[in-house]
Amino acid sequence: MSRVQLEELRSVIHPPGKLDSRAEHWAGRLYMRSVSLRVTRLLLNTRWSPNQITGVMVVAGMLSGAALLIPGLGGAVLSVVFMQLYLLLDCVDGEVARWRKQFSPLGVYLDRLGAYLADAAVMVGMGFRASSLGLSPYLVAGLVAAIGVLLLKASSDLVHVARSDSGLAKATDQSVVPRSSGLARVRRLTSAVGIHRICNGIECTLLLLVAAIVDTARGDLTATRVVTVAVTAVVWVLVPAHVVSIVSSSRLKK
């Protein structure tokens, strides 16, 4: 198979509106889609299937959390590297699938499973890191944050399950907006501030890297522990707020 031209490839794997959609991560728009475009072109001449790429993505996400068990700045750097690899492969698997027209429920399932495992692994790794790999309230905080992140993701995915089981079409972006004008304003404000992003493994690993740099300069784990408590608090403020937002929107209405 001859190497496809980048512009031809881009027109297929980055269709109009793809990079501007709500589902597209800011890092994808900013830099990763430019990288993934070239990696995808290389993989098109291999036997790697989209699902195999997704499988490696899942492993990379879990390794990002495991890397946080390595003390010092090196562990934080390695965690960011694995999470960026996760993000890259999360772009590439879908791009290869779109070019080859190889779509499957298994691929969607693995992709969602990877998102659950990656973010939860980072939260657990964060707790272990803040507790110096011992038993402490910071370890509990990390585990509690992981549970909260799983609940945030599950509450969103359960909307699709509920609508599918009710024979309804997939919810649109418009149906996500709460019917209450007050709740809608709060949702727009939190979205603009972006505080919810630290519950995501990509942003959290970057934040933990900054904390590791501060900790290295100070010679302790104060910054990592502050981040751990802050992330856990934000997660558990968002969990009930997210559920209320879903119930008060049109997503569960016919």
N, C-alpha and C positions, 0 to 999 in steps of 0.2 A: 504493500500500500504506500503510495507516494505521500509525502508530507503535505497536509492541507495548508492553504494560506491562512494567515491569522485573521484577516478581515472576513473571509468566508466562514471560518470557524466561529468568530465572534457573532456573526449575524444569526447563527443557529443556536449557540449555547447561551448567548446573552440577548434574548429577544426583547423587543421594546417593552419597557415597563418593569423588566426584571430587577434592575439595579435600584429602581425607585420604589419598589414594593415595601410594605411594612415588614415583611419577613426577612429582608436583606439586612444583614448586620452592617453597622457603620464601617467596620474594618474591611468588609468586603468591598464596599463602594470606594473606600479611600485608597486601598492598595492591593488587597488580596486577590480580587478578580483579575487584576492585570497579571499577577504571578500565576494564578491558576490557569489562565488562558494558555500560557506557554507549557505548563506541566501537562495539561490535558492533551495538547497537541503531541507531546512526546509519548503519552500513554496510549494514544489511538493506534500506534503501530505495535502494541504489545497485546498479550492475551489477557491482560487484567480486565476483569468485568467490573461494572459499577458496584456490585455487591461485595466483591473482594476488596475494592478500595474502601468501601464503607466499613468493612471489618477491621482494616488497619486503622481507620479513623477512630473506631471505638477503643482500640488498644491505646492509641496515642492520647486520647482524652483521659483514660484511666491512669496512664503513666504520668500525666501532668500532676495529678493528685499525689501519686506515690513519690514523685520527685521532691515534694515538699517535706518528706521525712528526712531528707538529707540536710543536716544542719548547715547554717551559714549562707552566704550569698550564692554559692554554687547551686544549692538546691532550688532556690527561688529562680535563678536564671534558667536552669534546666526545666523547671515547671512551665515557664513562659515559652520556651522552645517547643516543648511537647504540645502546649495548647495552641500555638501558632500552626504547628503541623496538623493538629486536629482541624483547625479552621480551614487550612488549605485543602485538606482531603474532603472536608464537608462541601467545599465548592466543587472540587474536581469530580467527585462521584456523580453529582447531578449533571455536570457538563458532559461527561462521557456518556451518561444515560441519554441525554437529549440528542447528542450527535448520532449515537447508534440506535436510538429509539428502543432502548432496552429498559422499560419501566416494569416494576413489579411491586406487589404489596410487601414482599420480603424486604425490598430495598427501603421502602418507607418505614417499615417496622424497625429495621436496623438503625436507620438514621435517627429516629426518635429515641430508641434505646440508648444510642450513643450520647445523645444530648442529656438524657437523664443521668447516665453513669458519669460522664465527664464533669458536670457541674457538682454532682454529689461528691465525687472523689476529691475535687478541689476543696470543698468545705470540710470534709473529714481530714484531709491532709493539713489544712490550715489549723484545725484544732490540735492535731498531734504536734505540729510545729510550734504552736504557741505554748504548749504544755511541756516542751522539751522531751517529747516522746514518753511522758509519764502520765499518771492519772492526776487530773486537776480540773478545776471548773472550766478552763479554756478548752480542754478536750471535750467536755460535755457541751460547751457552746458550739464547737465545730460540728458535733453530731446533731445537735438540735438545728443548726443552720442547714445541714444536709437534708434533714427531714422536711424542713420548711421549703427548701428549693424543690424537692420532689413533689410536695403538695401544690406549689405554684404551677409547675408544669402539668401535673395530673389534672388540676382543676380546669386548665385550658383545653387539654386533650379530651376530657370527659364531655365537653360541649359537643364535639364532633361525634362522640359515641352516642350521646343522648339524642342528637338530631338524626343520626343514622338509624338508630333503633326505633325512632318515631316516624321513619319514612320521609324525613325532611331533607332538603338540599343543604349543602355545606353553607355555613354562615358567611356572610359577606363582611367586608370591613365596616360598612355603615352600621351593621347590626351590633357591632362591638360597643358603640357609644351608648352609655347609660341613658335611660329615658329621662331621668331627673336632671334638670339643668345644673343643679348644684353639684351633683356627682360628676357630671360631664366636665364642669370647670375644674374640679379637683383632679380629674384624670388628665386633662390637658396640662395642668400645672406640673404634676409629677412627671409627665412624659417630657415636658420641656426641660425640667431640672435634670432628669436622667438619673435620679438616685437609685432607681430600680436596677440599673445596669451593674452595680457592684454585686448583685446576686448571680450574675453570669460568670462562668468560669474564665472567659477571656479577660474581662475587666478585672476580676478578682485576682488573677495571677499577676497582672500588671501592678495592681495595688500592693500585693504582697511583696513584689520585687522592690518597690519603693520603700516599703517597711523594712525589708531586709537590708537595704542600703543604709537606712537610718540606724538600724540595730547594729550593723557592723561598725558604724562610726561611734555609737554609744557604748558598745560592748555588752549589750543585754538584749532582751526580747520585748522591750516595752512597746515599740511601734507595732510589732506583729500582734501582740496581745490587744492593743487598742483596736486594730483593724478587725481582729476576730470578734470582739464584743460588738463593734459597730455594725459589721456585716450581719451578725446574728440578729441584732435588734432591728435592722432594716428589713430583713427577710420576714420576721414575724409581725412587723407592722403591715407589710404588703400582703401576707397570706389572707387575713380576713378582709382587707380592703379589695383584693382581687376577686374573692368569692362574691362579695357584695356587688362589685362592678358587673360581674357576669350575670348574677341573678336579676339585677336592676336594668340590664340591657335587653335588647330584643333577640339575643342569641338563642334563648330557650323558648321563644314564642313561635307559633306557627305562622 
